[in-house]
């Protein structure tokens, strides 16, 4: 039995006339009669009572009509679901992001637009450090990642979404914070003798390696005296007077009492947010999400 047999049957059942049903279906009457007869033989039941003057449904035909309509409706629904999924309108999308990403307006606004444009998509977002985002992409646990720069395997493709300056995070009473000469910013070298509050080497944030590379470029190594996996905790420890730090400028949205931010003026003192995917990622949902972020 094929779907066309159900369509033929429903057309005859609704018209109760083989000629009109054949015309609606765009076929001639003899093949339609043959297909209905083949359907009855397959079912082992007469679906129509036929006379020279009329066509009527049998009891078996009446009950079969209800089921046939349901089958075709379900097929139509399944077809629409598949088409919407292919267009990226349905399904599940899993996104991993580094904790600093939501502090920029670009990413939350893009996620909001995506949710509004795709209300039937189940969007799962998972906060991770950048290294774990890359690992989750490789393992197929997420489809799209938002990270700070770090070395990636060839199987992952990165696109830079935006670049932002790094800022010095200082206690409000620090001389570099109170001196008006530094209101417009300062050079990283000015922090060479300061104790740093920063991420541990093992945190996998991507920012640790950037700080080490920058300070080596400036001719010193940072003296990290306090460590935390959380950027917010780092800012809090600076507010407690335990040292200075360097973070992406997007964190200046976090206003802490006792903390002042100063832009680093060194040309290389910038960081970026990358959108990362597997090189073989082809799902319509991920493509739609990526288009919205990179538009």
ZIBEL-V844553 format. One record per residue. N is the residue number from 0. SS is DSSP state (~ for helix, > for strand, _ for the rest). PSI is psi as a letter, one per 30 degrees, with the letter a starting at -180 (none if undefined). NEAR is the number of other C-alpha atoms within 10 Angstrom. Layout:
n/ss/psi/near
N/SS/PSI/NEAR
N/SS/PSI/NEAR
This chain:
n/ss/psi/near
0/_/k/9
1/_/l/7
2/~/e/12
3/~/e/11
4/~/e/16
5/~/e/20
6/~/e/15
7/~/e/20
8/~/e/27
9/~/e/20
10/~/e/19
11/~/e/24
12/~/e/20
13/~/e/12
14/~/f/15
15/_/h/17
16/_/j/17
17/~/e/22
18/~/e/17
19/~/e/16
20/~/e/22
21/~/e/20
22/~/e/12
23/~/e/14
24/~/f/15
25/_/g/9
26/_/l/12
27/_/l/15
28/~/e/17
29/~/e/11
30/~/e/11
31/~/e/20
32/~/e/17
33/~/e/11
34/~/e/17
35/~/e/20
36/~/e/17
37/~/e/14
38/~/e/20
39/~/e/16
40/~/e/12
41/~/e/10
42/~/f/12
43/_/h/9
44/_/k/14
45/_/k/16
46/_/f/24
47/>/k/21
48/>/k/12
49/>/k/13
50/_/l/8
51/_/f/5
52/_/f/6
53/_/l/10
54/>/k/16
55/>/k/17
56/>/k/19
57/_/l/15
58/~/e/14
59/~/e/13
60/~/e/21
61/~/e/14
62/~/e/12
63/~/e/17
64/~/e/19
65/~/e/11
66/~/e/13
67/~/e/18
68/~/e/15
69/~/e/12
70/~/e/14
71/~/e/16
72/~/e/12
73/~/e/12
74/~/e/13
75/~/e/12
76/~/e/12
77/~/e/12
78/~/e/12
79/~/e/12
80/~/e/15
81/~/e/15
82/~/e/13
83/~/e/15
84/~/e/17
85/~/e/14
86/_/f/14
87/_/g/21
88/_/f/20
89/_/l/19
90/>/a/18
91/>/k/16
92/>/k/19
93/>/k/18
94/>/k/23
95/>/k/26
96/>/k/26
97/_/l/21
98/_/f/19
99/_/f/24
100/~/e/21
101/~/f/17
102/~/f/16
103/_/k/18
104/~/f/10
105/~/e/14
106/~/e/18
107/~/e/14
108/~/e/14
109/~/e/18
110/~/e/17
111/~/e/11
112/~/e/15
113/~/e/19
114/~/e/15
115/~/e/11
116/~/f/12
117/_/i/18
118/_/f/12
119/_/g/14
120/>/k/18
121/>/j/14
122/>/j/16
123/>/k/11
124/>/k/15
125/>/k/14
126/>/k/17
127/_/l/20
128/_/l/22
129/~/e/26
130/~/e/20
131/~/f/19
132/~/e/28
133/~/e/27
134/~/e/15
135/~/e/18
136/~/e/22
137/~/e/16
138/~/f/11
139/_/g/13
140/_/f/13
141/_/l/22
142/_/f/24
143/>/k/26
144/>/k/27
145/>/j/29
146/>/l/29
147/>/l/24
148/_/k/20
149/_/l/16
150/_/k/8
151/_/l/13
152/_/l/10
153/_/f/9
154/_/f/11
155/>/k/15
156/>/k/15
157/>/k/18
158/>/k/13
159/>/j/15
160/>/e/17
161/>/l/13
162/>/k/13
163/>/l/14
164/>/l/18
165/>/l/25
166/>/k/26
167/>/k/24
168/>/j/27
169/>/l/26
170/>/k/27
171/_/f/18
172/_/g/14
173/_/k/15
174/~/e/11
175/~/f/21
176/~/f/21
177/~/f/14
178/_/j/10
179/~/f/10
180/~/f/10
181/~/g/15
182/_/e/14
183/_/f/10
184/_/l/18
185/>/l/19
186/_/k/18
187/~/e/21
188/~/f/15
189/~/f/11
190/~/g/20
191/_/e/16
192/_/g/11
193/_/k/15
194/>/k/16
195/>/k/22
196/>/j/27
197/>/l/29
198/_/k/23
199/_/l/14
200/~/e/14
201/~/f/9
202/~/e/17
203/_/g/19
204/_/f/26
205/_/f/20
206/~/e/22
207/~/e/19
208/~/e/14
209/~/e/17
210/~/e/22
211/~/e/15
212/~/e/14
213/~/e/20
214/~/e/17
215/~/e/12
216/~/e/12
217/_/f/14
218/_/g/10
219/_/l/16
220/_/k/15
221/_/k/19
222/>/j/15
223/>/j/16
224/>/f/13
225/>/k/17
226/>/k/17
227/_/k/15
228/_/f/16
229/_/k/16
230/~/e/20
231/~/e/15
232/~/e/14
233/~/e/25
234/~/e/30
235/~/e/18
236/~/e/21
237/~/e/25
238/~/f/21
239/_/g/13
240/_/g/17
241/_/g/19
242/_/a/23
243/>/l/25
244/>/l/26
245/>/k/26
246/>/l/25
247/>/k/26
248/~/f/23
249/~/f/17
250/~/f/20
251/~/f/18
252/~/f/9
253/_/j/11
254/_/j/11
255/_/k/15
256/_/k/11
257/_/g/16
258/>/k/23
259/>/k/23
260/>/k/23
261/>/k/21
262/>/k/24
263/>/k/24
264/_/f/16
265/_/k/16
266/_/e/8
267/_/g/11
268/_/i/20
269/>/l/19
270/>/l/20
271/>/l/18
272/>/k/23
273/>/k/22
274/>/k/22
275/>/k/25
276/>/l/26
277/>/k/21
278/_/f/11
279/_/g/9
280/_/k/15
281/_/g/11
282/_/k/15
283/~/e/18
284/~/e/23
285/~/e/20
286/~/e/17
287/~/e/15
288/~/e/20
289/~/e/18
290/~/e/12
291/~/e/16
292/~/e/18
293/~/f/13
294/_/none/7
